[in-house]
Amino acid sequence: MRLTLMSLALGTAAMAAPLAAQTPGRSDLAKVVASRHDTTVKALQEWIALPTIAAEKKNVEQGADYMRRLALDAGFQQARVVQSGGVPGVFATLDAGAPVTLGIYFMYDVKQFDPAEWSSPPLEGRLVDRPGEGQVIMGRGAVNQKGPEMAFLAALHAFKASGRKLPVNLVLVAEGEEEIASPNFPKIVADSEVAAALKKTVGVFIPTAGQDQTGQAGITLGAKGAVEFQLIVGGETSDKYPKLDIHSSNHARIESPAWRLVKALDTLVADDGHTPAIDGFMDNVKPLTDRQKELISQRVAVTNEAEVKKSLGVGRWIGNEDFQTSSERFLSQPTVNIQGLVSGYTGVGGKTVLPGRAEAKLEFRLVPDMTRQEVETKLKAHLAKRGFDDVKVVVSGGYGPNQTDENSPFIQAQKKVFDRAGIPYTLSPRNAGSWPGVVFNGAPLNLPTGQFGIGRGNGAHAPNEWFLIRSTNPKVAGIDEATMMFVDYLYEVAKLGRR
């Protein structure tokens, strides 16, 4: 029997039986979740109203303390701010006296925003009706990641309010620099108390809202790594460039930082504009296995290609590739992406200046078996070999890819919850986006990692970011149904046994 999501949370005992059999007191917990709906939404709105923006050093201390208080309020017995040399992290533990301990990763920072680009104030968390979806909350951080994280905290509140003990112990590690590629997160995880607690866990997951418009959910087995950096040319890097913008007539006798940067950038990719051309960059790229290609094919079969293109605002893939080929490229190819170029005058009309400085903001996306240190070293060597000693490289953050075997008990627990709930899902070899799971997944912890959750949202890093609160589609979860799925997941994880 295929269960609707409404039945998962509030439906008849007969329909909810497969879940209730594995989740003691499920119907009572669902009633608590429903009764706290308005409280949960208000808490999410209040969190959205306090943005921590690492790139702007905005609300650095306030954001960390707020995250600490959210953890304590949800039932963690201890929570403390962990200094990192940058934006602080938060470490919290909840001891339920259970034999199994689960690790949770949160990010409490968000991307920058321009209010002029939004249809409602980005910090208001306004509830609006979205055609074909239902009631959504609109605000910066709504889906990336405060909405899914608040749904998880709501699950803990339901246990607390009903006087029930959690079936697992919890170790929470939260950071405020994920949106700038987690430059100091390894220091937080290396804290002796944090590392000791994480070693006791069966794995670490990040809450997510992983459903599409049809209700299809996804389980990702990893994620690409990311390295953010800047290339800078100007008076600060060589005396052959002016220290300030000067009259453009001087370009006849003085080098242009802007053109020099363009020439350096052009060496980083092939003539096609997208294939990485940094010396040795592709040496350690691990090709997709036949099984991974099969998983991609299964996802392609249930995905509306036209809708994906529409959501991205494009009409074709690179080289007019078919959906299968482009999907394989999406998950298997490392990238050298220009995020932005800044130089000289960009206002209305022209201005006859020779810029004194030019900067490009870029990022690498890495796949197994690439590492951050490897690509950073190769980038610098590549530029030096071509005489670009006047191009300054500033690496602001980054980490390698992470990968977990699909046969891991940690991943199998996610599959069992979806199977029991009757929610269709696919497995993906990895997420083309990034999160610093390698900090848990790699040495010395070597823990399985993953993303898990239902619900829906969109607009991460973009204007009008939203997260679904009340769904009009019975196949797609609102925040209460997403909360109950986390309850079910905790009980399934409890079966994994002591690590």
Summary of the structure (lengths in Angstrom):
residues: 499
radius of gyration: 23.8
end to end distance: 34.2
largest distance: 82.8
contacts: 1718
relative contact order: 0.20
helix: 38%
strand: 23%
